[in-house]
Amino acid sequence: MGHPPLEFSDCYSDSPDFRERLKCNENELEKTNKFLKDVIKDGNNVINAIKEYSLGVQKFSQTLQSFQFDFIGDTLTDDEINIAESFREFAGLLQDVEEGRMMLVQNACDLLIKPLEKFRKQQIGVTKERRKKFEKESEKYYSQLDKHMNLSSKKKETQLQEADGLLDKERQAFYESSVEYVYQIQQVQDRKKFDVVEPVLAFLQSILTLNNLTVEMTQDFLPYKQELQLSLQNTRNHFESTREEMEELMKRMKGSAQICIRHSQQATMEGYIYVQEKWALGVTWVKYYCKYFKDNKLFIMMPVEQKTGARQTTAQLTLKSCIRRKTDSTDKRFCFDIETNERCSPVLLQAISEVNRKQWMEAMDGKEPIYHSPIQKQAEMDLNDIGFKFVRKCINFVETKGLTQEGVYRTVGSNIQVQKLLNAFFDPKCAADVDFNSTDMDIKTITSALKFYLRSLSEPLMTYSLHGELILAAKSENLDYRLGAVHSLVYKLPERNREMLELLIKHLVSVCSHSSENLMTVSNMGVIFGPTLMRAEEETVAAMLDIKFQNIVMEILIEDYCKIFKGPPEETIPPPIPPPRVTPRRRQPITISKRPPRLYPGLQPPVFERK
């Protein structure tokens, strides 16, 4: 069962929904930790059992070796000689097998136990430490926030500023610990896919290779093992390609000057608010987590009651108006009133900061005017004639001088040289009249400039509007449907986008045809150009997790270039549907992939030879 990804931006809203998703991931890690303990315990039992069994077989072989047939007469027949030597042969065979078995026992700890213990201690252990830090910083921040909200506005300005600074420090420490904790959870959830499976696969392969009585089982297992090893390698490649992007996103979120809270798809604004309520013992302030839906002006207040056994009720109000509360009308800061259809008197609310109050009032169309600093849009390149000319020149240069160069498109050129080339080519004064041969540019500079241009388009080459449908098509388990859907969606692209895509894919087919020399396979090209041509509109963790499906789309375009670009499909392909729920596969004969399997150092089975 899958869990929704934890977004870094959700760390800043820290909503109950986010906490619930976080709890689901924590429970999953606890299950994984318990599972690893059981596997390590049972693995040790298996190793000890194998050791005891091997010692018993060796004792049996020694008994056979020590026995000698006595014979009558001074000459033996050939049959008698064979019978007399049989026990010695049996003992030698058993001894050879058990020597290999003892090698297995000696290596079993390195193959199975140590890697699992390392993952459990280093990965899950680090996650638990991050969790403790997160819970500690969370408790400190919300405790400080509660104290901060009770400050009177009548205190000295220096005291208020000091209190604001202290709260900002606690808030920043809490946000950093939250982002780091979410990042660590994402890493562990991804790493366990191969760090847990690989040791078990290596140990199992060693046992099956050793056991001469299960040759058929071993042969039947080989195709599945090859496909699994290929899947592990692909998962590792996707992990590596996603990890750097995720780290950059985390660093940007931690270093952002202004915290941007990502709201849910429906809610216009959400977050914590203190609400003034009249109780029997007087007026008190109660903390709520609130959501406002601008479309129907629905305001939902979910109480955050920390007292054990307290009854929690959620209030749903329909907004009529929103007005900022004057500073001298209350001793609390950041206050504003809302009028609702359900309550006869206004509801006094207190935001957690001045910026937060402005955000709420803007969302509710409050009477307080809101001003924002204009966002400067970065200069973006267009898919125009100059762009086509640039791409063709890059392709011609690569196909002339770099098709057989190892790592073409994977190696990165100098940023200075790339920017120099782009500035010279796209300078209006030059009119795209730049001779690549005279610029002394190497292949990696040209390929990096081409990738930079494609990433800098105002909209990705395969467009935001088709992004979701292409991802769903790649997730389908039906290979024929997957190809047909991608074929159909390619012809939904704007004409110039499709022309540029065809030009580029034809070039990548040419590059992959020399993979024996340049080591750039179709899979490698998918990893490089998937995020380049199909970047998501919103940069989120969920989008990064879909990068592997972007790579699959690129692999389909390259492998089936002739079929896709010969013309539009003859029949309409229905819109892609979500992939079916994945069920455990039975170990049956499997069609071996055309791509050769890649064996990891830890997965090489021991080789046993008869003496």
DRENGULO-921695 format. One line per 5 residues: number of its first residue (from 1); their letters; for each residue x, y, z of C-alpha. Coordinates in nm, 4 decimals, m for minus. Last residue first. Layout:
NUM	a	X:Y:Z | ...
This chain:
611	krefv	3.9005:m3.1057:m0.7055 | 3.5462:m3.0238:m0.8026 | 3.4814:m2.6551:m0.8455 | 3.2505:m2.4185:m0.6571 | 3.1938:m2.0589:m0.7621
606	ppqlg	3.0422:m1.8273:m0.4993 | 2.7439:m1.6195:m0.6122 | 2.8082:m1.2595:m0.7210 | 2.5409:m1.0411:m0.5588 | 2.7651:m0.8239:m0.3418
601	pylrp	2.9656:m0.6972:m0.6403 | 2.6481:m0.5999:m0.8235 | 2.5449:m0.7921:m1.1346 | 2.4033:m0.5962:m1.4258 | 2.1660:m0.7882:m1.6496
596	prksi	2.1940:m0.7526:m2.0274 | 1.9228:m0.5462:m2.2001 | 1.6989:m0.7514:m2.4241 | 1.4891:m0.8396:m2.1203 | 1.4401:m1.2043:m2.0310
591	tipqr	1.0865:m1.3322:m2.0550 | 0.9972:m1.4737:m1.7173 | 0.9478:m1.8340:m1.6091 | 0.7359:m1.8232:m1.2937 | 0.7921:m1.6857:m0.9451
586	rrptv	0.4485:m1.5560:m0.8646 | 0.4057:m1.1813:m0.8719 | 0.2738:m0.9859:m0.5760 | m0.0124:m0.7573:m0.6794 | 0.0224:m0.4035:m0.8178
581	rpppi	m0.3018:m0.2077:m0.8133 | m0.4027:m0.1212:m1.1658 | m0.2407:0.1742:m1.3438 | m0.4414:0.4968:m1.3603 | m0.6200:0.5430:m1.6928
576	pppit	m0.4781:0.6943:m2.0101 | m0.7329:0.8614:m2.2383 | m0.8608:0.6288:m2.5104 | m0.6340:0.5769:m2.8130 | m0.7929:0.6929:m3.1364
571	eeppg	m0.7325:0.4693:m3.4338 | m0.4904:0.5074:m3.7242 | m0.2202:0.6642:m3.5081 | m0.0651:0.9891:m3.6381 | 0.2327:0.9582:m3.8761
566	kfikc	0.5745:0.7978:m3.9241 | 0.6817:0.9627:m3.5984 | 0.5595:0.6982:m3.3548 | 0.6459:0.3844:m3.5511 | 0.9959:0.4920:m3.6535
561	ydeil	1.0831:0.6278:m3.3068 | 0.9765:0.3152:m3.1189 | 1.2879:0.2675:m2.9024 | 1.3552:0.6416:m2.8720 | 1.0003:0.7572:m2.7953
556	iemvi	0.9396:0.4617:m2.5610 | 1.2629:0.5328:m2.3690 | 1.1615:0.8992:m2.3354 | 0.8240:0.8004:m2.1915 | 1.0014:0.5669:m1.9469
551	nqfki	1.2263:0.8521:m1.8293 | 0.9202:1.0626:m1.7534 | 0.7951:0.7653:m1.5520 | 1.1152:0.7676:m1.3433 | 1.0708:1.1415:m1.2893
546	dlmaa	0.7336:1.0811:m1.1221 | 0.8888:1.0830:m0.7737 | 1.0183:1.4308:m0.8485 | 0.6647:1.5520:m0.9142 | 0.5484:1.4153:m0.5801
541	vteee	0.8416:1.5894:m0.4093 | 0.7238:1.9179:m0.5542 | 0.8318:2.1598:m0.8261 | 0.5071:2.2640:m0.9915 | 0.4716:2.2668:m1.3712
536	armlt	0.6454:1.9320:m1.4044 | 0.9471:1.8891:m1.6327 | 0.8821:1.6760:m1.9389 | 1.1567:1.7571:m2.1923 | 1.4476:1.8036:m1.9503
531	pgfiv	1.3201:1.5691:m1.6759 | 1.3108:1.2792:m1.9283 | 1.6223:1.3879:m2.1216 | 1.9025:1.2562:m1.8995 | 1.7374:0.9526:m1.7345
526	gmnsv	1.5747:0.8488:m2.0628 | 1.9056:0.8831:m2.2445 | 2.0696:0.6444:m1.9983 | 1.7882:0.3902:m2.0479 | 1.8291:0.4095:m2.4251
521	tmlne	2.1968:0.3292:m2.3811 | 2.4897:0.5723:m2.3778 | 2.8074:0.3637:m2.3456 | 2.9752:0.5785:m2.6190 | 3.1269:0.2809:m2.8046
516	sshsc	2.8728:m0.0015:m2.7658 | 2.6056:0.2671:m2.7391 | 2.6594:0.3729:m3.1031 | 2.2939:0.3197:m3.2031 | 2.2035:0.5173:m2.8901
511	vsvlh	2.3447:0.8380:m3.0449 | 2.1504:0.7870:m3.3680 | 1.8290:0.7247:m3.1778 | 1.9052:1.0413:m2.9790 | 1.9245:1.2393:m3.3059
506	kille	1.5889:1.1089:m3.4269 | 1.4500:1.1979:m3.0839 | 1.5690:1.5610:m3.1193 | 1.4271:1.6269:m3.4650 | 1.1013:1.4507:m3.3782
501	lmern	1.0651:1.6580:m3.0620 | 1.1376:1.9832:m3.2483 | 0.8730:1.9024:m3.5082 | 0.6268:1.7956:m3.2391 | 0.6768:2.1199:m3.0474
496	replk	0.6343:2.3187:m3.3703 | 0.3060:2.1411:m3.4468 | 0.1558:2.1818:m3.1006 | 0.1410:1.8459:m2.9210 | m0.1699:1.6301:m2.9585
491	yvlsh	0.0178:1.4136:m3.2074 | 0.2607:1.3035:m2.9349 | m0.0417:1.2042:m2.7227 | m0.1506:0.9376:m2.9716 | 0.1901:0.7722:m2.9913
486	vaglr	0.2271:0.7885:m2.6121 | m0.1098:0.6153:m2.5748 | m0.0305:0.3512:m2.8349 | 0.3046:0.2669:m2.6762 | 0.1553:0.2308:m2.3283
481	ydlne	m0.1407:0.0344:m2.4624 | 0.0944:m0.2156:m2.6254 | 0.3070:m0.2398:m2.3080 | 0.0085:m0.3034:m2.0776 | 0.1429:m0.2346:m1.7264
476	skaal	0.0308:0.1304:m1.7477 | 0.2425:0.3780:m1.5515 | 0.3920:0.5330:m1.8671 | 0.0425:0.6231:m1.9929 | m0.0398:0.7881:m1.6618
471	ilegh	0.2763:1.0020:m1.6875 | 0.1908:1.1017:m2.0450 | m0.1638:1.1980:m1.9440 | m0.0392:1.4128:m1.6556 | 0.2167:1.6005:m1.8660
466	lsytm	m0.0140:1.6685:m2.1605 | m0.1185:2.0204:m2.0525 | 0.2290:2.1030:m1.9180 | 0.3845:2.0790:m2.2609 | 0.6069:1.8085:m2.4235
461	lpesl	0.8738:2.0662:m2.5118 | 0.8618:2.2165:m2.1654 | 0.7039:2.5627:m2.1366 | 0.8946:2.8911:m2.1221 | 1.1888:2.7033:m2.2728
456	srlyf	1.4947:2.7107:m2.0470 | 1.5264:2.3317:m2.0026 | 1.5561:2.2839:m2.3803 | 1.8209:2.5579:m2.4035 | 2.0186:2.4129:m2.1130
451	klast	2.0144:2.0655:m2.2704 | 2.1536:2.2059:m2.5971 | 2.4157:2.4111:m2.4096 | 2.5263:2.1021:m2.2168 | 2.5597:1.9045:m2.5413
446	itkid	2.7683:2.1796:m2.7026 | 2.9938:2.2240:m2.3984 | 3.0381:1.8466:m2.3658 | 3.1417:1.8207:m2.7299 | 3.4212:2.0779:m2.7112
441	mdtsn	3.3950:2.4454:m2.8064 | 3.6851:2.6034:m2.9922 | 3.4507:2.8823:m3.1066 | 3.5498:2.8529:m3.4722 | 3.3888:2.5142:m3.5223
436	fdvda	3.0614:2.6314:m3.3708 | 3.0259:2.9086:m3.6286 | 2.7812:3.1604:m3.4864 | 2.5283:3.3383:m3.7068 | 2.2272:3.3281:m3.4766
431	ackpd	2.1399:3.6870:m3.5773 | 2.4604:3.8102:m3.4105 | 2.3093:4.1431:m3.3059 | 2.0034:3.9729:m3.1579 | 2.2329:3.7762:m2.9182
426	ffanl	2.0962:3.4228:m2.9100 | 2.4122:3.2609:m3.0457 | 2.6686:3.4662:m2.8532 | 2.4836:3.4511:m2.5243 | 2.4302:3.0773:m2.5642
421	lkqvq	2.7972:3.0084:m2.6406 | 2.9272:3.2226:m2.3553 | 2.6741:3.0707:m2.1160 | 2.7960:2.7202:m2.2046 | 3.1628:2.8230:m2.1797
416	insgv	3.1118:2.9719:m1.8340 | 2.9046:2.6768:m1.7169 | 3.1843:2.4386:m1.8181 | 3.0542:2.1197:m1.9781 | 2.8728:1.8275:m1.8184
411	tryvg	2.9312:1.4616:m1.9042 | 2.6152:1.2603:m1.9601 | 2.5285:1.4012:m2.3040 | 2.8201:1.1999:m2.4549 | 2.9494:0.9548:m2.1919
406	eqtlg	3.2133:0.7984:m2.4148 | 3.2597:0.9799:m2.7446 | 3.1348:0.7682:m3.0362 | 2.8758:1.0143:m3.1635 | 3.1000:1.3142:m3.0936
401	ktevf	3.2409:1.4808:m3.4024 | 2.9892:1.4838:m3.6865 | 2.6804:1.3672:m3.4995 | 2.7562:1.6064:m3.2146 | 2.8141:1.9080:m3.4433
396	nickr	2.5081:1.8316:m3.6545 | 2.2928:1.8013:m3.3421 | 2.4189:2.1306:m3.1972 | 2.3641:2.3110:m3.5285 | 2.0139:2.1664:m3.5581
391	vfkfg	1.9286:2.2748:m3.2027 | 2.0507:2.6313:m3.2622 | 1.8608:2.6627:m3.5917 | 1.5419:2.5418:m3.4259 | 1.5894:2.7950:m3.1451
386	idnld	1.6482:3.0740:m3.3937 | 1.3318:2.9755:m3.5767 | 1.1272:2.9943:m3.2587 | 1.0609:2.7752:m2.9542 | 1.1209:3.0602:m2.7130
381	meaqk	1.3852:3.1272:m2.4511 | 1.2888:3.2653:m2.1123 | 1.3990:3.5806:m1.9314 | 1.3137:3.5439:m1.5667 | 0.9940:3.6972:m1.4401
376	qipsh	1.0387:3.9622:m1.1719 | 0.7749:3.9154:m0.9061 | 0.6166:4.2442:m0.8025 | 0.6251:4.3167:m0.4324 | 0.2892:4.2671:m0.2764
371	yipek	0.0433:4.5116:m0.1256 | m0.2680:4.4273:0.0647 | m0.5478:4.6769:0.1398 | m0.7329:4.6181:0.4700 | m1.1001:4.5774:0.3878
366	gdmae	m1.0724:4.2009:0.3837 | m1.1163:3.9990:0.0660 | m1.1036:3.6729:0.2648 | m0.7786:3.5522:0.1037 | m0.6275:3.8992:0.1386
361	mwqkr	m0.7335:3.9180:0.5008 | m0.5786:3.5793:0.5790 | m0.2519:3.6711:0.4081 | m0.2414:4.0090:0.5801 | m0.2854:3.8385:0.9165
356	nvesi	m0.0007:3.5960:0.8381 | 0.2304:3.8833:0.7557 | 0.1435:4.0491:1.0867 | 0.2096:3.7276:1.2763 | 0.0324:3.4300:1.4395
351	aqllv	m0.3130:3.5473:1.3418 | m0.5695:3.6399:1.6082 | m0.9400:3.6032:1.5373 | m1.2403:3.7855:1.6826 | m1.5694:3.6390:1.5638
346	pscre	m1.8383:3.8975:1.4925 | m2.1776:3.8619:1.6627 | m2.4918:3.6900:1.5360 | m2.3202:3.3696:1.4389 | m2.4185:3.1348:1.1526
341	nteid	m2.4150:3.3856:0.8678 | m2.0609:3.4958:0.9488 | m1.8826:3.8214:1.0295 | m1.5044:3.8122:1.0621 | m1.2881:4.0232:1.2877
336	fcfrk	m0.9104:4.0793:1.2769 | m0.6240:4.0574:1.5268 | m0.2457:4.0642:1.4724 | m0.1697:4.1761:1.8306 | m0.3700:4.1310:2.1486
331	dtsdt	m0.4505:4.4087:2.3986 | m0.7627:4.4977:2.2053 | m0.9265:4.8080:2.0543 | m0.6045:5.0110:2.0380 | m0.4653:4.8135:1.7444
326	krric	m0.7796:4.8368:1.5339 | m0.9190:4.5018:1.4215 | m0.8971:4.4352:1.0477 | m1.2307:4.3583:0.8875 | m1.3583:4.0451:0.7122
321	skltl	m1.7093:4.0041:0.5721 | m1.9917:3.7550:0.5204 | m1.8110:3.4246:0.5720 | m2.0048:3.0996:0.6012 | m1.9071:2.9014:0.9104
316	qattq	m1.8193:2.5363:0.9692 | m1.7201:2.4445:1.3265 | m1.5313:2.1251:1.4112 | m1.5854:1.9654:1.7499 | m1.3285:1.8116:1.9810
311	ragtk	m1.4195:1.6599:2.3164 | m1.1382:1.6685:2.5697 | m1.0182:1.3288:2.6890 | m0.6561:1.4362:2.7193 | m0.6024:1.8097:2.6936
306	qevpm	m0.4148:1.9114:2.3789 | m0.7154:2.0514:2.1962 | m0.6407:2.1758:1.8466 | m0.9905:2.2736:1.7439 | m1.0782:2.2522:1.3717
301	miflk	m1.2333:2.5758:1.2409 | m1.3736:2.5679:0.8860 | m1.4545:2.8872:0.6937 | m1.6640:2.8409:0.3781 | m1.6752:3.1399:0.1421
296	ndkfy	m1.8078:2.9129:m0.1387 | m1.5221:2.9707:m0.3840 | m1.2898:3.1258:m0.1246 | m1.2450:2.8122:0.0809 | m1.0929:2.9040:0.4191
291	kcyyk	m0.9237:2.6497:0.6427 | m0.8542:2.6822:1.0148 | m0.6437:2.4986:1.2710 | m0.7725:2.6292:1.6016 | m0.6100:2.7657:1.9206
286	vwtvg	m0.8448:2.8926:2.1915 | m0.8242:3.2351:2.3551 | m1.0191:3.2936:2.6729 | m1.2946:3.5236:2.7992 | m1.4508:3.4462:3.1356
281	lawke	m1.5080:3.1541:3.3719 | m1.8271:3.0435:3.1966 | m1.6605:3.0648:2.8591 | m1.6478:3.3448:2.6025 | m1.4280:3.2633:2.3047
276	qvyiy	m1.1500:3.4570:2.1314 | m1.0017:3.2528:1.8440 | m0.6303:3.1849:1.7929 | m0.5431:3.0866:1.4347 | m0.3283:2.8067:1.2907
271	gemta	m0.3157:2.7580:0.9139 | m0.5166:2.7526:0.5948 | m0.5835:2.9716:0.2940 | m0.7501:2.9205:m0.0445 | m0.8406:2.5597:0.0369
266	qqshr	m0.9233:2.3305:m0.2559 | m0.5858:2.2016:m0.3783 | m0.4286:2.2025:m0.0336 | m0.2054:2.4894:0.0619 | 0.1658:2.5233:0.0055
261	iciqa	0.3104:2.7686:0.2549 | 0.5834:2.9940:0.1205 | 0.8397:3.0971:0.3805 | 1.0178:3.4160:0.2896 | 1.3962:3.4331:0.2803
256	sgkmr	1.4211:3.0777:0.1533 | 1.7300:2.8976:0.2786 | 1.5536:2.5930:0.4172 | 1.3197:2.5621:0.1167 | 1.6062:2.6151:m0.1263
251	kmlee	1.8163:2.3549:0.0523 | 1.5298:2.1033:0.0472 | 1.4688:2.1625:m0.3234 | 1.8390:2.1145:m0.3973 | 1.8409:1.7922:m0.1964
246	meert	1.5351:1.6683:m0.3838 | 1.6948:1.7376:m0.7221 | 2.0120:1.5569:m0.6133 | 1.8138:1.2595:m0.4858 | 1.5984:1.2252:m0.7975
241	sefhn	1.8725:1.1197:m1.0410 | 2.0298:0.8943:m0.7774 | 1.6993:0.7339:m0.6915 | 1.6115:0.6853:m1.0557 | 1.9502:0.5137:m1.1143
236	rtnql	1.9040:0.2951:m0.8048 | 1.5559:0.2008:m0.9190 | 1.6935:0.1153:m1.2635 | 1.9669:m0.0991:m1.1070 | 1.7164:m0.2734:m0.8835
231	slqle	1.4878:m0.3366:m1.1803 | 1.7803:m0.4850:m1.3771 | 1.8682:m0.7044:m1.0814 | 1.5045:m0.8134:m1.0599 | 1.4983:m0.8981:m1.4294
226	qkypl	1.8149:m1.1026:m1.4007 | 1.6942:m1.2772:m1.0872 | 1.3627:m1.3610:m1.2539 | 1.5479:m1.5070:m1.5498 | 1.7828:m1.7006:m1.3147
221	fdqtm	1.5152:m1.8466:m1.0858 | 1.4076:m2.1181:m1.3265 | 1.7706:m2.2223:m1.3624 | 1.8077:m2.2336:m0.9852 | 1.4887:m2.4331:m0.9402
216	evtln	1.6020:m2.6774:m1.2052 | 1.9422:m2.7128:m1.0402 | 1.7898:m2.7839:m0.6986 | 1.9846:m3.0971:m0.5989 | 2.3158:m2.9264:m0.6689
211	nltli	2.2536:m2.6805:m0.3857 | 2.5352:m2.4280:m0.4035 | 2.3827:m2.1949:m0.6616 | 2.0512:m2.1908:m0.4746 | 2.2151:m2.0995:m0.1441
206	sqlfa	2.4307:m1.8257:m0.2943 | 2.1347:m1.6826:m0.4867 | 1.9311:m1.6603:m0.1667 | 2.2055:m1.4696:0.0122 | 2.2506:m1.2238:m0.2753
201	lvpev	1.8736:m1.1683:m0.3114 | 1.8376:m1.1083:0.0609 | 2.1273:m0.8602:0.0534 | 1.9832:m0.6800:m0.2537 | 1.6233:m0.6527:m0.1286
196	vdfkk	1.6936:m0.4456:0.1816 | 1.9250:m0.1820:0.0322 | 1.7266:m0.1851:m0.2949 | 1.3738:m0.0741:m0.2085 | 1.4928:0.0296:0.1378
191	rdqvq	1.6660:0.3280:m0.0179 | 1.3438:0.4958:m0.1307 | 1.1598:0.4850:0.2038 | 1.4842:0.5723:0.3847 | 1.5441:0.8789:0.1649
186	qiqyv	1.1879:1.0069:0.1952 | 1.2022:0.9708:0.5745 | 1.5346:1.1593:0.5863 | 1.3913:1.4471:0.3796 | 1.0858:1.4687:0.6063
181	yevss	1.3124:1.4860:0.9137 | 1.5369:1.7496:0.7563 | 1.2340:1.9618:0.6642 | 1.0917:1.9334:1.0172 | 1.4265:2.0086:1.1853
176	eyfaq	1.4675:2.3169:0.9692 | 1.1126:2.4357:1.0311 | 1.1482:2.3916:1.4096 | 1.4806:2.5796:1.4211 | 1.3293:2.8586:1.2112
171	rekdl	1.0241:2.8820:1.4376 | 1.2390:2.8901:1.7530 | 1.4476:3.1756:1.6110 | 1.1403:3.3623:1.4869 | 0.9832:3.3289:1.8326
166	lgdae	1.2924:3.4735:2.0010 | 1.3027:3.7625:1.7541 | 0.9360:3.8423:1.8100 | 0.9849:3.8373:2.1882 | 1.2805:4.0756:2.1612
161	qlqte	1.0786:4.3026:1.9363 | 0.7901:4.2996:2.1818 | 1.0219:4.3760:2.4723 | 1.1844:4.6612:2.2809 | 0.8410:4.7997:2.1920
156	kkkss	0.7439:4.8134:2.5568 | 0.4373:4.6177:2.6576 | 0.0924:4.7484:2.5702 | 0.0539:4.4972:2.2900 | 0.0096:4.2315:2.5551
151	lnmhk	0.1889:3.9030:2.5114 | m0.0391:3.5987:2.5287 | 0.0309:3.4984:2.1699 | 0.3998:3.4745:2.2451 | 0.3496:3.2305:2.5303
146	dlqsy	0.1508:2.9980:2.3022 | 0.4126:3.0364:2.0294 | 0.6939:2.9519:2.2711 | 0.5206:2.6270:2.3644 | 0.4525:2.5645:1.9972
141	ykese	0.8198:2.6110:1.9122 | 0.9681:2.4117:2.2003 | 0.7366:2.1144:2.1426 | 0.8103:2.1110:1.7709 | 1.1855:2.1436:1.8327
136	kefkk	1.1772:1.8368:2.0597 | 0.9531:1.6386:1.8261 | 1.1796:1.7177:1.5286 | 1.4970:1.6337:1.7235 | 1.3489:1.3016:1.8327
131	rrekt	1.2385:1.2304:1.4751 | 1.5823:1.3143:1.3399 | 1.7290:1.0621:1.5847 | 1.4743:0.8028:1.4734 | 1.5631:0.8672:1.1088
126	vgiqq	1.9337:0.8271:1.1870 | 1.8590:0.4849:1.3390 | 1.6446:0.3865:1.0391 | 1.9316:0.4658:0.8020 | 2.2511:0.3868:0.9949
121	krfke	2.1305:0.1196:1.2369 | 1.8760:m0.0632:1.0239 | 2.0720:m0.0241:0.7007 | 2.3950:m0.1427:0.8636 | 2.2204:m0.4347:1.0311
116	lpkil	2.0731:m0.5348:0.6943 | 2.4113:m0.5047:0.5204 | 2.5881:m0.6952:0.8036 | 2.3424:m0.9865:0.8219 | 2.2958:m1.0800:0.4570
111	ldcan	2.6037:m1.1008:0.2342 | 2.8764:m1.0265:0.4917 | 2.7216:m1.2638:0.7472 | 2.6656:m1.5266:0.4808 | 3.0265:m1.5197:0.3622
106	qvlmm	3.1574:m1.7692:0.6212 | 2.8464:m1.9818:0.5921 | 2.8700:m1.9847:0.2122 | 3.2374:m2.0814:0.2284 | 3.1318:m2.3594:0.4641
101	rgeev	2.8885:m2.4782:0.1969 | 3.1624:m2.4788:m0.0638 | 3.3789:m2.6974:0.1589 | 3.0677:m2.9030:0.2204 | 3.0226:m2.9766:m0.1492
96	dqllg	3.3852:m3.0823:m0.1918 | 3.3663:m3.3043:0.1208 | 3.0460:m3.4672:m0.0025 | 3.2093:m3.5529:m0.3342 | 3.5210:m3.6874:m0.1641
91	aferf	3.3159:m3.8967:0.0791 | 3.1098:m4.0457:m0.2020 | 3.4264:m4.1263:m0.3937 | 3.5762:m4.2975:m0.0882 | 3.2520:m4.4842:m0.0323
86	seain	3.2551:m4.6042:m0.3942 | 3.6204:m4.7277:m0.3998 | 3.5437:m5.0799:m0.2777 | 3.2399:m5.1060:m0.5030 | 3.4408:m4.9991:m0.8076
81	ieddt	3.7200:m5.2441:m0.7226 | 3.4656:m5.5190:m0.6701 | 3.3125:m5.4562:m1.0108 | 3.6555:m5.4620:m1.1777 | 3.7269:m5.7914:m1.0121
76	ltdgi	3.9606:m5.8145:m0.7185 | 4.2728:m6.0334:m0.6798 | 4.4460:m6.1899:m0.3771 | 4.1510:m6.3734:m0.2321 | 3.8829:m6.2556:0.0017
71	fdfqf	3.8250:m5.8835:0.0314 | 3.7967:m5.6367:0.3098 | 3.6127:m5.3178:0.2257 | 3.7548:m5.0124:0.3966 | 3.5646:m4.7553:0.6076
66	sqltq	3.7441:m4.4375:0.7130 | 3.6205:m4.2303:0.4188 | 3.2578:m4.3201:0.4838 | 3.2913:m4.2111:0.8449 | 3.4675:m3.8917:0.7367
61	sfkqv	3.1833:m3.8224:0.4937 | 2.9285:m3.8587:0.7757 | 3.1270:m3.6238:0.9983 | 3.1372:m3.3764:0.7092 | 2.7610:m3.4129:0.6637
56	glsye	2.7013:m3.3433:1.0339 | 2.9287:m3.0381:1.0303 | 2.7451:m2.9080:0.7245 | 2.4072:m2.9527:0.8930 | 2.5250:m2.7662:1.2019
51	kiani	2.6605:m2.4820:0.9891 | 2.3448:m2.4705:0.7781 | 2.1360:m2.4544:1.0964 | 2.3553:m2.1758:1.2325 | 2.3145:m1.9797:0.9079
46	vnngd	1.9372:m2.0377:0.9080 | 1.9091:m1.9240:1.2713 | 2.1182:m1.6169:1.1906 | 1.8827:m1.5383:0.9033 | 1.5834:m1.5837:1.1355
41	kivdk	1.7216:m1.3198:1.3718 | 1.8306:m1.0861:1.0913 | 1.4962:m1.1267:0.9111 | 1.3033:m1.0701:1.2352 | 1.5018:m0.7553:1.3155
36	lfknt	1.4558:m0.6347:0.9573 | 1.0787:m0.6858:0.9795 | 1.0618:m0.4954:1.3069 | 1.2485:m0.2023:1.1462 | 1.0265:m0.2144:0.8361
31	kelen	0.7121:m0.2118:1.0512 | 0.8532:0.0832:1.2480 | 0.9317:0.2575:0.9187 | 0.5725:0.2075:0.8009 | 0.4405:0.3457:1.1281
26	enckl	0.6575:0.6548:1.0831 | 0.5285:0.6989:0.7277 | 0.1675:0.6800:0.8468 | 0.2464:0.9237:1.1306 | 0.3855:1.1764:0.8817
21	rerfd	0.0660:1.1495:0.6805 | m0.1322:1.2223:0.9983 | 0.0964:1.5139:1.0899 | 0.0464:1.6578:0.7436 | m0.3308:1.6274:0.7772
16	psdsy	m0.3099:1.7941:1.1213 | m0.1339:2.0872:0.9511 | 0.2339:2.1718:0.9891 | 0.1955:2.4697:0.7513 | 0.5738:2.5024:0.7183
11	cdsfe	0.6448:2.1297:0.6938 | 0.3823:2.1090:0.4177 | 0.6283:2.2931:0.1899 | 0.8700:2.0009:0.2143 | 0.6009:1.7753:0.0686
6	lpphg	0.5521:1.4303:0.2193 | 0.4525:1.1877:m0.0527 | 0.1153:1.0093:m0.0285 | 0.1494:0.6554:0.1074 | 0.1381:0.3389:m0.0992
1	m	0.0000:0.0000:0.0000
